[in-house]
Amino acid sequence: MPPSVHPASSVVARILPILTFIVTCYTVIGLQMAVVPLFVHNTLGYGTALAGFAVSAQYLATLATRTWAGNKLDSTGARGVVVTGLIVGTLSGVMLVGAALCPSLPKLSLGLLLMGRALLGFSESWVAVGVIVWNLQRAGSTNAATVISWNGVCSYGGIAVGAPIASLIFSSHAPLGGLIGVGLLSAVLLAVGIPYATRQETTQPTPPSGPKPSSLSVFRAILPYGSALGAASVGFGAIVSCLALYYDARHWSGAAIALAIFGSFFVVTRFIFSSFIDRIGGQRVAMISMAVETIGLLALAASHSVFLANVGAALTGIGFSLIFPALGVLVLKRLGEANRGVAIGGFSVFLDLAIGVSGPGLGMIIPLWGFPALFMIAAAFSVIGFVVTLTCSRKKLSI
């Protein structure tokens, strides 16, 4: 039976071994996301803008390497790209340990931490795009929505698992507690995946059926949906960069639990509702999702209790969950099978750019107008994403 007509259970069985690399990578992202801003702000003594930038540095590095990963995938295949990402990610954990060992030298510590965050961004870029393309080749192009959705289930499931574990380690006074323990666990998790990845059957790039599209054509094909994705991703940037600081400023416990709630509802939504992308279309699913995300961010802006803030985090997770696969499937259809790597890589750039810019940008809002304004601005960007999606043309773009 060809991959494109595999039943759903068979598709999941085929892609599951490769999804383990996404789970590992995003568990490490969750580990660091929960504690890096606190380390920069509370231990090293830097402001909230720099604490937000320490999170966003990962996404800026991802932004810088996405298209490189996409072009590599279309020319050489997926396994080498994923293995490279795992190796670089292991080094990021080592850098985090180095930063934790010299808090009395804040500039050196911050430099090592930012280097580690940049290496993790490279790792995320190559592993995430590599796994999607690897599984698209294993499962067939007609199962793109399933592949992308399960990729998200595993990625944000990893964040949901990693965040509370990191908080326990970070608050521990054991010899391997604090940021040292988080860095060591990050390095070990990614290093273990390297030999397993090298044993997996790889796939060859899809040969092009015509001339390779120009960079301008690719950009034109991706731009409408990428712009909508970028606008809607500011809310995610607010969650990953500033939610821990928000709880800390309010003297609330449970920031890691809120991140876990966000990730858990994200995963459950992807798992239950991803089939709606094929049923009612990616454009409609994306618009409904952005509306829900807006409500969640407004709830965070208005929250005066941990309960309401957790509800806002849950709604934001539900809303953000299906935006990437809903719009990503449309981008894949526009660019064709031979350009999967550059399509996913280029489309993901808009996500990386939004998160990379929103971290320090939103961090600068906090001392001026406070956290409610931060979440309201993020909600306004989600509305912009809704409007852009509404105006997107459904016609196939000639490339």
N, C-alpha and C positions, 0 to 999 in steps of 0.2 A: 504494500500500500504506500503510495507516495506521501511525502510529508504533508502536503497541502490538504490532504483529506483524512488525516489522522483524527479519530475521535478525541474529545477534550481530555479524557483521562490519559490517553496515549501521548498526547502533546506534552502534558505536564511531566509524564514519566521520562520523555526524551530530554526535556530541558532542565530537569531537576539537578543532575550532577553539576552542570555549569552554574546554576544559580547559587551553589554553595559559596562561590567566590564573591558574589554580591552580598550575601549574608555576612561573610567575614569582613569585607571592606566597610560596610555600613555599620556593623557593630563597633568597629574601631572609630568610625566617625561619631557615633553616639557616645562612646566613651569620652572622647575629647571634647565634644560639644558641651557636655554638661559641666565641665570643670575648667576649661581653658579661660573663659572670661573671668571667672572667679579668681583664678591664680594671677592673672594679669592685674586685676583691679585690687584685690584684697592683699595678696602676698607681695607683689612687686610694687603696688602703690600707684599705678597709672590710672588715668581717667577712663570714663565709660566709652568715649569715642575710640580710644586705643584698644580697649577690651573688646569692643565690637569688631574692630579691624583684625584682631588676632583670630577671630572666628572666620571672618570674610577672606583672610589671606588664603585659606584653603580653596575657596571658590574662585578667587582671582587666578590662582595657579591652574585650576581646572579649566577656566576660561581660556587661558593662554595655550593649553595643550589639547583641547578637544579636537580641533580640526587636524592637528598632527596625528592624533590617534585615528581619526576617521580615514584620512588618506592612507595611513599604514594598513588599516584593515582592508580597504578595497584593493590594495596591491599585494599584500603578503598573507592575509588570513588572520584569524582571531587568537589562536593559542599563544603565539609569541607576544602579542599585545597585552593579554591578560597576565602572563607570567612577568613581563616587565613591570606592569603596574604593581603586582604583589611585592616584587623585590624593592621597588622604590618606597612603597608603603612601609615595609619593614624598617627601612632607614629612618622614616619619619618618627617611628616610635623611639628609636635610639636618640634622636635629637631632643625629643620630649624629656627623656631621662636626663640628658645633659643639662637642659634648662632647669630641671628640678633640683639639680645638685649645686647650683650656684645662685640662689635667690638673693644672697648678700651683694651680688654684682648684677643689679637689675638690668643694665643695658646688655650685658653679655647673655643673661638669662632670656631676656626678651628676644634677642637676635637668634639664639638657638631655637626658641619656641617658634618664631615666625618661619625659620628655615624648615622646621619639622612640619608646620602647617602647610607650607608650600609643597613639600614632598608628598604629603597626604593628598593635596589637591591633584597633583600629577597622577598619583595612584588611583584616585577616584575616577578621573577622566578616562584612563586607559582601561581600568577594570570594568567600569559601568558600560562604556560604549562597546568594549570588546565582548562582554557577555551578551548584550542585546543582539549584536550582529551574529555572534557564534550560534545563539539559539534560533535566530531567524533562519539561518541556513539549516539547522537541524530540524526545525518544525515546519518550515514552508511559509511563504509570504502571506497566504490567506489566514494564517494564525498570528498575524502581527499584533493584533489587539491583545491576544492572550499572552504572547511573549512579553510585550511591554508592560502589561498589567502585573504579571507575576514578577517581573523585574522590580517593580515598585513595591509589591507586597514584601519581597525579601529585603529590599533596601531599607524601607522605613520600619519594617519589623526588626531589622538589625539595630536601628537607632533606638527603638523602644526598649530593646533588651540592653543595649550598651549604656544608656544614660543612667539608670538606677544603679547598675553595677559600679560605674565610675564614681558616683556619689558616695557609695559605701567605702570604696578604696580611698578616695580623696580625703574623707573625714577620719580615716583610720590613722592611728599614731604608731602602727607597727613599722618595723624596719623597711618593709616594702609597701608601705602605705603612701598616701599623698600622690603627688603627680608622678613620682618615681614608679609607683605601682601601676598607674594608668599607662605610662609610657612603655613599661616592660610588657604588660599584657597586650598592648597594641602591636608591638614588634613580634611577639610570639605567635599571635593569632594569624598574622599575615604571612609569617615565615612558614608556618605549618602548611599553608595552602599551596606553596610553590611546587613541591614534589608531586602533590596530587594533580595540579594543573598540567604538569608535563606528561602525565600518564593518560590524559583524556584524548580521545580521538579528535583531531582537528578537522576543519573543513576548508576548502579552497574558495577564494573569492569568485563571485559570479562574473563570468566573462561579459563584457559590455556588448550589447546588440547593435550599437551604433557609435557615433563619435561621442567622446566624453564631453559633458556639458561644461561650459565656461564657468568660471567663478562667479561672474555677474549673473548668469542664468540660475545658478544654484542659490545665490543670495536672493534673487527675485522670487524664487519658488518658496523659500523658507520665510521671508520677511513678514508677511501678514500674520501667520500663526506664531512665529517666533516672537513678534512684538507683543501679541496677546499673552503668550506664556511669560514673557519677561515682566509685564505689568502685574500679572497675577502672582508672580513669584516673590514680589516684595513682601507680601504677608508671611511667606515662609522664611524669608530673610529676617523678619522681625522676630519670629519664633526662635530660630536657631541662634541668633546673635544677642538677643536682648531679654528673652523670657527669664533666664536665670538671674539676670541683674534686676529685673522687675520684682521678682519674688524676694530677692535679697533686700531691695530698697523698702519694700513693704513689711519687712521682717516676718515674712511667711516662710514656713518650712514646706518642703515638697516640690521644689522646682523640677527635680529629676522625675518626680511622679507626673507632673504636668507635661513634660516632654514625652514621657512614656504614654500618657493618655493621647497626646497628639499623634504619636506614631502608631498606637494601637488602633485608633479610629481610622487613620489613614489606611492601614492594612486591611481592616475589616471591610471598609468601603470598596477598596480595589477588588477584594475577594468576592464580594457579593454582587456588585453593580457593574463590573467591567464589561459584561455582556451587552449592556445597554449601548455601548459605543457602536456595535454592529447593528443593534436593533433600531435605534432612533437617530444615529449619526453622530459623528464626533463633534460637530459644531454645536448641536443642541446640548449634548452632555457637558461640554466645556462651559457653556453659558449658565447652565443650572449650577454647576460646580462653583463658578465664580460668585454667583449670588449667595450661596451658602457660606463661602469663605468670607465674604463681606460681612455677613451677620456675625460670624465668629469673631472677627477682628473688632467689630464694634462692641461685642460683649466684653472682650478683653479691655477695651478702652473705658468701659463703664463699670468694670468690676470693682467692688469694695470688699470682696471676700474671696478666699481661696476657692470656694465652691463655684462661684460665678466665673472666676478666671479659668478654672478647669473645664467648665462648660464651653467657654470661648475657645480654649485650646482644642477641645474635641470637635467643635463645629469647623474650626479652621482646618483641622486634619481631614475631616469629611470633605470639605469643599475643595481643598487643594489636591486631593487624592487622584482624581480622574483627569485633571487638566492636561498633564503631560501625555498620557496615552491617547486621549481623545484628539488632541491636536497633532500628536506625533504620527498617528496612523494616516492622517490627511497629508502630511509632509512626505511620508514614504510613498504614498500613491502618486504624488506629483513627480518624484524623482526616479522611481523605478528601482528594480532589484539590484542592478549593477552599481548603484550609487548609495547603497544602504549606509555604508560607513560615513560618508560625507554628509548624508541626510541627517542621521542621528547626531553626528558630531556637531554639525552646523546648527541644528535646531537646539541642541543642549547648550550651546554658547549663550543663548538668550537667558536661560535659567541661571547659568553661572554668572553672567554679567549683572543680572538683577540682584542676586544674593551677594555678590562681591561688593557692589556699590552700596546696597542698602545697609549692610552691617555698619560701616563707619558713618554713613550718612544719617541713619536713624540714631546712631549713638550720639551724634552731635545735637540732635533734637532734644535729648533727655535733659541736659542742664538748662536749656532755654525754655521749654514748654512742658516738660514732664512726660511720663509714660503714656497717659491717655492720648495726648496729641500724636505720639509715635504710632500707636495702633490705629488712630483715625486716619492718618496719612496713608498707612498701609492699606486700609480699607478703601480709600479713594483710588489707589492704584488698581485694586481689584475691580472696581467699577469701570475704570478705563479699559482694563482687559476685556470686560464684558462687552463694552461698546465696540472695541476693535474686532472682537470675534463676530459680533453681529454684522459688521460691515464686510467681513471677509468674503471674497468671491469663492464659490464652490466649483468654478470651472477649472479644468485641468490646464495648468500652465505649460505652454510649449517651451521646451528647453533645447 
